[in-house]
């Protein structure tokens, strides 16, 4: 029996498994319930008394050595197996998903960039406005329909009734109240109207307001400034058309159309076969508005304009549903990669 154990001990010492499977076979062969070590312990009762101590120790040594082998190689085999599966230096890296700017931000930044080249700064105002800044100072008579609940979201506050601003023209008033001419500024921002949401209308959207006040500012200056903008925004060949219109805060007032960038003015379904698309309202600041804001209307004149950012983004990117801009669907948003 002693010889059998010593032979097994030598085999255990020399054993180097090449795989986890080989190691498991070794373990089962020696240490499992029906393994050789158990069998030796079972035979132990036949060992003569004088050899018992020595043989007993030998079996224990065999058991311990076999267990040590199993433990040692188990750790090695599983850790090298892990390395194989987790670190594969030849594998292609997972691409990083880079975000992109929202199309409304891209277009707003582009508008700011274009006007900043001719000296316009950027100014902002609050989205919750009082009646004075959103309506009264801008010459809206008390009975004007835009004050109606139909169009405006009114909110109650400690200082009385306030409104979510319906246009960025409210920022004009704040600027004129606080700055002395010459003023040349652009006011981008979000505006709100009580409209049913559809492909063509939304209860919030974005505008960029422009204001230029100085001595001797004329309608010709307005026209040339807007022509410059249209060409920068939609291309050198773009033409503009000013149609007489009405806004309470400008006199005279106009709406500006640009030649359709899809058909170059030939006529298509985007421009409804007119060759032109309306993009903004504009006009000479009404002397009443200048006076309301503390600016001497005998000395100063000025022009203002306001455009919808969604409208321009729609024309630029041929997006035909306003709702896409606020749904946050990455499949839509991922299409807009830009330097701005
Ligand atoms: N505030 C007008 C709107 O929301 C747009 C507008 C028209 C702005 C004429 C102006 C302007 O500054 O002169 O529809």
Boltz pocket constraint, residues with backbone or C-beta under 6 A from the ligand:
constraints:
  - pocket:
      binder: B
      contacts: [[A, 166], [A, 167], [A, 168], [A, 169], [A, 209], [A, 210], [A, 247], [A, 250], [A, 254], [A, 280], [A, 281], [A, 282], [A, 283], [A, 284], [A, 303], [A, 304], [A, 305], [A, 306], [A, 307]]
      max_distance: 6.0
